Amino acid sequence: MRQGDLVVRNSYGGDLIFVLGPVYQGQALLKGLELRLLADAPLEDLRPAGPDALQAAIDDENRRARRSIRQLDRLRAAQHTGMRQSGRQQTGYFEVPGRVLHLDGDQGYLRKSMALYKELRVPAEGYYVPEPSMAAAVSSLLPKVNPDILVLTGHDSILKERKARDMQSLASYKNSRNFMNAVQAARQFDRGKDSLVIVAGACQSHFEALLQAGANFASSPARVLIHALDPLVIAAKVAYTPSNSTMRIPEVLSGTLSGLEGLGGIETRGVYRVGMPLVEWKESGETATIASQKTSKTGKRSR
């Protein structure tokens, strides 16, 4: 087996598919194919993922993508019906969905996310940023991108050497403190939970700490694993929910894999708007792009 191969763990019955990472002294670093999970295992405990397991994982991801698209299509259809009933459709109108800034500590998951943003027609800009660097990147990028929605995700976990009594300590988590610092940096830029909606966290993150820092939605209330695309699903729903509507938490989480065990949050207004009359509406750049981090002059957003 070589780095980059897809493998499963014999000791866990091959329940999850991992991408094989570096091997050091017989211990392999593993990255979840679908879940935002980092793990390690003895090399002798690993075997190649069979074609059936791989196809099942691909089919599951495709089903999730299709479900997200259907949900957003229903949102759009309801909005179009409202426009017809109000008589405004006769003169034409244009749509302005919320704009997303997505910082991800995993390049592979970022690529998947940006491809799905584009398919969902959610304007998004994505940056690969290692979790310890996220707070600085947030301070640099928010004044430049000026998004409606900020997604901060990557990898996290409960450190296996910590005991159960330490679950409320940030020291028990691999990256929860880094996500918390990034959320706090974002709230220095914009304190309004409706003017800047923040989705933060990854697998097993310290949910309470992220909400207290200022996130609208965060993982993980039950400290469970979350799917790689779950933060995107929430961001897309916020982007296409009308700005005069408050989203109910169960509805926001209905498209996620882990539901209320994996993600939670507070009531939040949507950021979608319509405009009139119908004109040619041209976004600068690509609808969804992956960018390398650049420095930018910091500042606070006026509200």
C-alpha positions as CSV (number, residue, x, y, z in Angstrom):
1,M,0.0,0.0,0.0
2,R,1.2,3.5,-0.9
3,Q,0.3,7.0,0.4
4,G,-2.9,8.1,-1.2
5,D,-4.4,4.6,-1.4
6,L,-7.9,4.0,0.0
7,V,-7.9,1.7,3.0
8,V,-10.1,0.3,5.8
9,R,-9.2,-0.8,9.3
10,N,-9.6,-4.5,10.1
11,S,-10.0,-3.9,13.8
12,Y,-13.1,-1.8,13.1
13,G,-14.6,-4.2,10.6
14,G,-13.8,-1.9,7.7
15,D,-16.6,0.5,8.7
16,L,-15.0,3.6,7.3
17,I,-12.9,4.3,4.2
18,F,-9.7,6.3,4.7
19,V,-7.0,7.9,2.6
20,L,-3.6,6.5,3.6
21,G,-1.3,9.2,4.7
22,P,2.4,9.2,5.9
23,V,3.7,6.2,7.7
24,Y,6.1,6.6,10.6
25,Q,7.5,3.7,12.6
26,G,4.7,1.4,11.5
27,Q,1.9,3.8,12.3
28,A,-0.1,5.3,9.4
29,L,-1.9,8.6,9.5
30,L,-5.4,8.2,8.1
31,K,-7.9,10.8,6.7
32,G,-11.6,10.0,6.4
33,L,-12.8,9.9,2.8
34,E,-16.3,11.2,3.7
35,L,-16.0,12.2,7.4
36,R,-13.9,15.0,8.7
37,L,-11.8,12.5,10.7
38,L,-8.1,12.1,11.3
39,A,-6.9,8.8,12.8
40,D,-3.9,6.6,13.1
41,A,-3.5,2.9,13.0
42,P,-0.8,0.2,12.7
43,L,0.0,-0.5,9.1
44,E,-0.7,-4.2,9.7
45,D,-4.3,-3.3,10.7
46,L,-5.0,-1.9,7.3
47,R,-6.2,-3.4,4.0
48,P,-7.2,-1.9,0.7
49,A,-10.8,-0.7,0.4
50,G,-12.7,-3.1,-1.8
51,P,-14.5,-1.7,-5.0
52,D,-17.9,-2.3,-3.5
53,A,-17.1,-0.2,-0.4
54,L,-15.7,2.5,-2.5
55,Q,-18.7,2.6,-4.9
56,A,-21.0,2.7,-1.9
57,A,-19.2,5.7,-0.5
58,I,-19.4,7.5,-3.9
59,D,-23.1,6.7,-4.3
60,D,-23.8,8.0,-0.8
61,E,-22.0,11.3,-1.5
62,N,-23.9,11.6,-4.8
63,R,-27.2,11.0,-3.0
64,R,-26.3,13.7,-0.5
65,A,-25.4,16.2,-3.2
66,R,-28.7,15.5,-5.1
67,R,-30.7,15.9,-1.9
68,S,-29.1,19.3,-1.2
69,I,-29.9,20.4,-4.7
70,R,-33.5,19.3,-4.4
71,Q,-33.9,21.2,-1.1
72,L,-32.5,24.4,-2.6
73,D,-34.7,24.0,-5.7
74,R,-37.7,23.8,-3.4
75,L,-36.6,27.0,-1.6
76,R,-36.3,28.7,-5.0
77,A,-39.6,27.4,-6.2
78,A,-41.4,28.7,-3.1
79,Q,-39.7,32.1,-3.6
80,H,-40.7,32.2,-7.3
81,T,-44.3,31.4,-6.3
82,G,-44.3,34.3,-3.9
83,M,-43.1,36.6,-6.6
84,R,-45.9,35.5,-9.0
85,Q,-48.6,35.9,-6.3
86,S,-47.4,39.4,-5.6
87,G,-47.5,40.3,-9.3
88,R,-43.9,41.4,-9.3
89,Q,-42.8,38.7,-11.7
90,Q,-44.4,40.5,-14.6
91,T,-41.7,43.1,-14.6
92,G,-39.0,40.6,-13.9
93,Y,-36.6,40.3,-11.0
94,F,-33.1,39.0,-10.2
95,E,-31.8,36.9,-7.3
96,V,-29.0,37.8,-4.9
97,P,-28.1,34.8,-2.8
98,G,-25.7,35.1,0.1
99,R,-22.0,35.1,-0.5
100,V,-19.8,32.5,1.3
101,L,-16.2,32.7,2.4
102,H,-15.1,29.1,3.2
103,L,-11.8,28.4,5.0
104,D,-10.9,24.7,5.2
105,G,-8.0,22.9,6.8
106,D,-8.3,20.1,4.3
107,Q,-7.5,20.7,0.6
108,G,-9.4,17.6,-0.6
109,Y,-12.6,18.5,1.2
110,L,-12.3,22.1,0.1
111,R,-12.2,21.0,-3.6
112,K,-15.3,18.9,-3.1
113,S,-17.1,21.8,-1.3
114,M,-16.3,24.3,-3.9
115,A,-17.5,22.0,-6.7
116,L,-20.8,21.6,-4.9
117,Y,-21.2,25.3,-4.2
118,K,-20.9,25.9,-7.9
119,E,-23.5,23.2,-8.7
120,L,-25.9,24.7,-6.1
121,R,-25.3,28.2,-7.6
122,V,-24.0,29.6,-4.3
123,P,-21.4,32.3,-4.8
124,A,-18.4,31.2,-2.8
125,E,-14.7,31.8,-2.4
126,G,-12.6,29.1,-0.7
127,Y,-9.2,29.1,0.9
128,Y,-7.1,26.2,2.2
129,V,-5.9,27.4,5.6
130,P,-4.4,25.1,8.3
131,E,-6.5,25.3,11.4
132,P,-3.8,27.1,13.6
133,S,-3.6,29.9,11.0
134,M,-7.4,30.4,10.6
135,A,-7.7,33.4,13.1
136,A,-5.0,35.4,11.2
137,A,-6.6,34.4,7.8
138,V,-10.0,35.5,9.0
139,S,-8.7,38.9,10.0
140,S,-7.0,39.3,6.6
141,L,-9.7,37.9,4.3
142,L,-13.0,39.2,5.8
143,P,-12.3,42.9,4.8
144,K,-11.3,41.7,1.3
145,V,-14.2,39.3,0.6
146,N,-16.9,40.9,2.7
147,P,-19.1,37.7,2.8
148,D,-22.5,37.2,4.2
149,I,-21.6,33.7,5.5
150,L,-18.3,32.4,6.9
151,V,-17.5,28.7,7.1
152,L,-14.6,27.6,9.3
153,T,-13.9,23.9,9.1
154,G,-11.3,21.2,8.6
155,H,-10.3,18.5,11.1
156,D,-10.9,18.2,14.8
157,S,-11.1,15.3,17.4
158,I,-11.1,14.5,21.1
159,L,-7.5,13.6,22.0
160,K,-7.5,10.0,22.9
161,E,-5.2,10.4,25.9
162,R,-7.8,12.8,27.6
163,K,-10.2,11.4,30.1
164,A,-14.0,11.8,30.0
165,R,-13.9,14.4,32.8
166,D,-11.9,16.7,30.5
167,M,-14.6,17.1,27.8
168,Q,-15.3,20.7,28.8
169,S,-11.6,21.6,28.5
170,L,-10.4,23.0,25.2
171,A,-7.1,21.2,25.9
172,S,-8.9,17.9,25.2
173,Y,-9.5,18.8,21.5
174,K,-7.2,18.8,18.6
175,N,-8.4,22.1,16.9
176,S,-11.4,23.4,18.8
177,R,-9.3,26.2,20.3
178,N,-8.2,27.2,16.8
179,F,-11.7,27.3,15.5
180,M,-12.8,29.3,18.6
181,N,-10.0,31.9,18.0
182,A,-11.1,32.2,14.3
183,V,-14.7,32.8,15.3
184,Q,-13.7,35.5,17.8
185,A,-11.5,37.2,15.2
186,A,-14.6,37.2,12.8
187,R,-16.7,38.8,15.5
188,Q,-14.2,41.5,15.9
189,F,-14.9,42.4,12.3
190,D,-18.7,42.0,12.5
191,R,-20.6,41.3,15.7
192,G,-24.0,41.0,14.0
193,K,-25.2,37.4,13.9
194,D,-27.5,38.1,11.0
195,S,-25.1,40.3,9.0
196,L,-22.3,37.7,9.2
197,V,-23.5,34.2,9.7
198,I,-20.7,31.8,11.0
199,V,-20.7,28.0,10.6
200,A,-17.7,26.6,12.5
201,G,-16.2,23.2,13.6
202,A,-15.5,19.7,12.4
203,C,-15.6,16.2,13.9
204,Q,-16.2,16.1,17.6
205,S,-15.5,19.9,18.0
206,H,-16.4,21.7,21.3
207,F,-19.9,22.9,20.3
208,E,-20.5,25.1,23.4
209,A,-17.2,26.9,23.1
210,L,-17.8,27.7,19.4
211,L,-21.3,29.1,20.1
212,Q,-20.1,31.2,23.0
213,A,-17.3,32.6,20.8
214,G,-20.0,33.8,18.4
215,A,-20.8,31.1,15.8
216,N,-24.4,30.8,14.6
217,F,-24.0,27.1,13.8
218,A,-21.3,24.7,15.2
219,S,-20.3,21.1,15.7
220,S,-20.6,18.8,17.6
221,P,-23.2,18.8,20.4
222,A,-22.8,15.0,21.0
223,R,-19.1,15.0,20.0
224,V,-19.8,12.8,17.0
225,L,-18.3,12.6,13.6
226,I,-19.7,14.9,10.9
227,H,-19.8,14.5,7.1
228,A,-17.3,16.5,5.1
229,L,-20.0,18.4,3.4
230,D,-22.3,19.1,6.4
231,P,-21.0,22.7,6.9
232,L,-21.6,23.5,3.3
233,V,-25.2,22.2,3.5
234,I,-25.9,24.7,6.3
235,A,-24.2,27.6,4.4
236,A,-26.2,26.9,1.2
237,K,-29.5,27.0,3.1
238,V,-28.6,30.3,4.7
239,A,-27.6,31.7,1.3
240,Y,-31.0,30.9,-0.2
241,T,-33.3,31.6,2.7
242,P,-35.0,35.0,2.4
243,S,-33.6,37.8,4.5
244,N,-37.0,38.4,6.1
245,S,-37.3,34.8,7.3
246,T,-35.9,33.2,10.4
247,M,-34.7,29.7,9.9
248,R,-35.8,26.9,12.3
249,I,-32.9,24.8,13.5
250,P,-34.5,21.4,12.5
251,E,-35.1,22.6,9.0
252,V,-31.5,24.0,8.6
253,L,-30.1,20.6,9.8
254,S,-32.4,18.4,7.8
255,G,-30.0,18.0,5.0
256,T,-27.0,17.1,7.1
257,L,-25.9,13.6,7.8
258,S,-25.6,13.8,11.6
259,G,-28.5,16.1,12.5
260,L,-28.8,17.5,16.0
261,E,-26.2,15.2,17.4
262,G,-23.5,16.5,15.0
263,L,-24.5,20.1,14.5
264,G,-26.6,22.7,16.3
265,G,-27.0,26.5,16.5
266,I,-29.2,29.5,17.1
267,E,-32.1,31.0,15.2
268,T,-30.7,33.0,12.3
269,R,-32.2,35.1,9.5
270,G,-31.5,34.1,5.9
271,V,-29.5,36.4,3.6
272,Y,-31.2,35.8,0.2
273,R,-32.7,38.9,-1.5
274,V,-34.4,39.7,-4.8
275,G,-34.1,42.9,-6.8
276,M,-36.0,44.6,-9.6
277,P,-36.2,45.3,-12.5
278,L,-34.5,42.4,-14.2
279,V,-31.1,43.4,-15.5
280,E,-28.0,41.6,-16.6
281,W,-26.4,40.6,-13.3
282,K,-22.7,39.7,-13.5
283,E,-20.6,38.5,-10.6
284,S,-16.9,39.3,-10.7
285,G,-14.9,36.2,-11.1
286,E,-16.1,32.6,-10.8
287,T,-19.2,31.6,-8.9
288,A,-17.1,29.3,-6.8
289,T,-13.3,29.6,-6.6
290,I,-10.5,28.1,-4.6
291,A,-7.8,30.7,-3.8
292,S,-4.5,30.8,-2.2
293,Q,-4.3,33.0,0.9
294,K,-3.2,36.6,0.4
295,T,-2.7,39.3,2.9
296,S,-5.2,42.2,3.1
297,K,-5.6,45.3,5.1
298,T,-7.6,44.5,8.2
299,G,-10.6,46.5,9.4
300,K,-14.1,46.3,10.8
301,R,-17.3,46.2,8.7
302,S,-19.6,49.1,9.1
303,R,-23.1,48.0,10.0
